[in-house]
Amino acid sequence: MNNEERQIQETLRKVAGAVETPGFRMPSKNDGLKVRRRPFYRSKRWASIGIASAVVLGLLGSMQVSPTFAAYVKSIFAQDGFDEGLQQAARQGFSETSNLSVTDQGITLEVKEIIADPVQVMVAFMIKQSDGKPLLPTYLSATNAESNAVELLDAKGEVMTDMWGTTFEENVGFVRFILGEKEQEPLPKTLSIHFDEIGDRKGNWKLQVPVTMAKTTAATTVLPVNQTQVTKHGLKMTLHQIVNTPTTTRIELETQWTEAAKKQLEQEAKKLTGKTTDPDYAPFLPYQQYKLGYYYEGADGSKGEEWLIERSHAIDRYGHFRWIMDDDPLPKGKAATLVINSFHKAIPYDMSVTFRPDELNKKPVIKQVGEDIFTVKGIKLAKDEFSEKQQIEMEVEVLSKDISEIYLPWWVAQDGQGTTYRARRSTQSTGPADQSGRERVTYKFLIVDSKSWEEDEIDKLPEKLTLRLDAVQKKYPLEWRIPVTHP
């Protein structure tokens, strides 16, 4: 493995460890929160690349071998594997071929095809050698290079956004921009690509690609809803509108807490002050860390898959959000109902269990909190496959009827000498529910010294360890039914 490949792998390894963390950061006024969304290529690795840094929105299984580029018929996006909305839009003729290219240092960067509508811009491109063969693995190094830029420009030539996502096939790369995350955003007019580095080659690859939206904009419909509902927890939800484009049906929702609810949340915030391994954010957890679940129901009563509305833009620090969620387009002319059926909220939690690691593997330790049951099943020294350093690996089984998520910063471990450990790089698996109907989830995660951001190697297990859980996200039922029909 050469240095370039090692750098690529290390970038993916570092961000893979962050996938299990909640989608938040210390908020400020008008500060957007970027969280992961459903990928456009369902079985591919999907990464959001901010040009100066790499942030993974989701690592989704292993890459599969795609057909050769010559096998694509009419549209790349019409092939199986893409979201149904992209396939449908491509089959209906909403994609635009480009074939604009630039060559330098014997390498050609070529934009092959674009689908652009008011909610997203999708781009297919190739990087080829002088013999016309695709150049791999330089897709990754090209999009991770800090000097390279891929931007959307408005009609004045101003940069609208350089926040984009990318995924890679055997010989085609894909870039996606999400539009409309902020209100009153102009439509893009130009895709600007400027690469100074591809793989180990320094050069100058510049392309200005027109973004055409006349057809897709004309085919876009907006269904005003403007309905409001207040949950029993005091969350005011206003569904403003549903936007139907050739590629997507988008929900646009606004949520904020009532004044009465904020008084309760203030008490929860005090309980979390100084807690978790992200103590600066912990007091904001009760206000900000919540999600809504929804599904679409057909006129015949058929129920679609349930999703979480996750992508949000913060309007203030105290849980006032604007949300958007994109799905495959609703069928035209068929009655449907949007059902917002669950509310997922982070709450303070008090689970603490102390044990001796050398005895744990002989006899698991069980701790019950209310109806929730925690079993610390195992602990051992294990080599981290990413950092290649020896760390402590823990396995904890959780039985609960209503815990829907536990994020890594909420686990805290401390040994008898006062060293605090933070959880890193977890996996989780589900098992059969117990006789009481509690769902079974097993978490396996590494713990590392919280003061060591380099993740120093650990050569022995502590004699005594206390595991603490300061917060959990719990699921509560809702029933807000809103008739929607795509005209």
Beta strands, then each sheet from edge to edge (+ up, - down):
strand 1: 32-33
strand 2: 45-50
strand 3: 53-59
strand 4: 96-104
strand 5: 107-117
strand 6: 120-128
strand 7: 149-153
strand 8: 159-161
strand 9: 163-168
strand 10: 173-178
strand 11: 190-198
strand 12: 201-210
strand 13: 221-230
strand 14: 235-244
strand 15: 249-257
strand 16: 290-298
strand 17: 307-309
strand 18: 311-314
strand 19: 321-327
strand 20: 335-355
strand 21: 365-369
strand 22: 372-383
strand 23: 390-400
strand 24: 403-405
strand 25: 411-415
strand 26: 420-431
strand 27: 439-449
strand 28: 465-485
sheet 1: 1+ 18- 19+ 15- 14+ 13-
sheet 2: 3+ 2- 9+ 10- 6+ 5- 4+
sheet 3: 8+ 7- 11+ 12-
sheet 4: 17+ 16- 20+ 28- 24+
sheet 5: 17+ 16- 20+ 28- 25+ 26- 27+ 23- 22+ 21-
end
